[in-house]
Amino acid sequence: MKYFPLATLFLFISITALAQKKNMDTNSLKPYYLVLLKKGTNRTQDTIQAAEIQQLHLRHINEMAASGKLNVAGPVLDEGDLRGIFIFDCETQEEVVALCEADPAVRAGRLTYEIYAWMTQKGTCFK
């Protein structure tokens, strides 16, 4: 009897997943690249230098967005190692690496990154 709630939850999740799978047309899936920005190994800059690097980082984000390569960008709201997230719409992972490596905060060592290939429905947006 104590496993009934767990079994019910599992059944609900399974049915929901199957319903979503039926509704998701695999022909409408599109690859994107999820980038996790993390604290880098060089965070020794004074506050003025750090602020300048941050301004250059934000400018780089705006340029990538204007080019149509960067769909989503934003900071993580705690003070942990994970600092932000990017979602790129690029042809190759090498293109994503080049864009990340050109980021002034990455070049300065304040940030590092991890890239994950990811797929979702074409035209997905956040509300």
C-alpha positions as CSV (number, residue, x, y, z in Angstrom):
1,M,0.0,0.0,0.0
2,K,2.9,2.4,0.7
3,Y,4.1,2.0,-2.9
4,F,0.7,3.0,-4.4
5,P,1.4,6.8,-4.5
6,L,4.8,6.1,-6.1
7,A,3.3,3.8,-8.6
8,T,0.5,6.3,-9.4
9,L,3.1,9.1,-9.9
10,F,5.2,6.8,-12.2
11,L,2.1,6.0,-14.2
12,F,1.1,9.6,-14.5
13,I,4.6,10.6,-15.7
14,S,4.6,7.8,-18.2
15,I,1.2,8.7,-19.7
16,T,2.2,12.4,-19.9
17,A,5.5,11.5,-21.6
18,L,3.7,9.3,-24.1
19,A,1.2,12.1,-24.8
20,Q,4.0,14.6,-25.4
21,K,5.8,12.2,-27.6
22,K,2.7,11.7,-29.7
23,N,2.2,15.5,-30.1
24,M,5.8,16.1,-31.0
25,D,6.5,15.7,-34.7
26,T,10.0,14.5,-35.0
27,N,10.3,16.2,-38.4
28,S,9.8,19.5,-36.6
29,L,12.7,19.0,-34.2
30,K,15.7,21.3,-34.7
31,P,19.2,21.1,-33.2
32,Y,20.5,23.9,-31.0
33,Y,23.5,24.3,-28.7
34,L,23.1,24.8,-25.0
35,V,26.1,26.5,-23.4
36,L,26.6,26.6,-19.6
37,L,28.8,29.5,-18.6
38,K,30.8,28.8,-15.4
39,K,33.2,30.6,-13.2
40,G,36.6,30.7,-14.7
41,T,40.0,30.2,-13.1
42,N,41.1,33.8,-13.3
43,R,38.8,36.0,-11.2
44,T,41.6,38.1,-9.8
45,Q,40.7,41.3,-11.6
46,D,39.9,44.3,-9.4
47,T,36.3,45.7,-9.5
48,I,37.0,48.2,-12.3
49,Q,38.6,45.6,-14.5
50,A,35.8,43.1,-13.8
51,A,33.2,45.8,-14.7
52,E,35.0,46.6,-18.0
53,I,35.2,42.9,-18.9
54,Q,31.5,42.5,-18.0
55,Q,30.6,45.4,-20.3
56,L,32.6,43.8,-23.2
57,H,30.9,40.5,-22.4
58,L,27.4,42.1,-22.7
59,R,28.4,43.8,-25.9
60,H,29.6,40.5,-27.3
61,I,26.2,38.9,-26.3
62,N,24.3,41.7,-28.1
63,E,26.5,41.2,-31.3
64,M,25.9,37.4,-31.3
65,A,22.1,38.0,-30.8
66,A,22.0,40.6,-33.6
67,S,23.8,38.1,-35.9
68,G,20.9,35.6,-35.3
69,K,23.3,33.1,-33.8
70,L,22.4,33.5,-30.1
71,N,18.7,32.9,-29.3
72,V,18.7,33.1,-25.5
73,A,21.2,34.4,-23.0
74,G,20.9,35.2,-19.3
75,P,22.6,35.0,-15.9
76,V,21.9,32.4,-13.3
77,L,20.5,34.1,-10.2
78,D,22.7,32.5,-7.5
79,E,26.3,33.0,-6.6
80,G,27.4,29.4,-7.5
81,D,29.8,28.2,-10.1
82,L,27.2,28.3,-12.9
83,R,27.0,31.9,-14.0
84,G,24.8,31.9,-17.2
85,I,23.2,30.1,-20.1
86,F,23.4,30.6,-23.8
87,I,21.3,28.8,-26.5
88,F,22.8,29.1,-29.9
89,D,21.3,28.5,-33.3
90,C,24.4,27.5,-35.2
91,E,25.3,25.0,-37.9
92,T,28.2,23.4,-36.1
93,Q,29.6,23.0,-32.6
94,E,32.9,24.5,-33.9
95,E,31.0,27.7,-34.7
96,V,29.7,27.8,-31.1
97,V,33.2,27.2,-29.8
98,A,34.5,30.1,-31.9
99,L,31.8,32.4,-30.6
100,C,32.4,31.4,-27.0
101,E,36.2,31.7,-27.4
102,A,35.7,35.3,-28.7
103,D,33.8,36.3,-25.5
104,P,35.9,38.8,-23.6
105,A,35.0,37.2,-20.3
106,V,36.2,33.8,-21.5
107,R,39.4,35.3,-23.0
108,A,40.1,37.0,-19.6
109,G,39.5,33.7,-17.8
110,R,36.6,35.0,-15.8
111,L,34.3,32.5,-17.5
112,T,34.6,29.0,-18.9
113,Y,31.9,27.1,-20.8
114,E,30.5,23.7,-21.5
115,I,28.6,23.0,-24.8
116,Y,25.7,20.5,-25.2
117,A,24.0,19.7,-28.5
118,W,20.2,19.8,-27.8
119,M,17.0,19.5,-29.9
120,T,13.6,21.0,-29.5
121,Q,10.6,21.9,-31.5
122,K,11.2,24.4,-34.3
123,G,10.0,27.9,-33.3
124,T,10.1,27.2,-29.6
125,C,9.9,30.3,-27.5
126,F,9.7,31.2,-23.9
127,K,6.6,32.9,-22.4
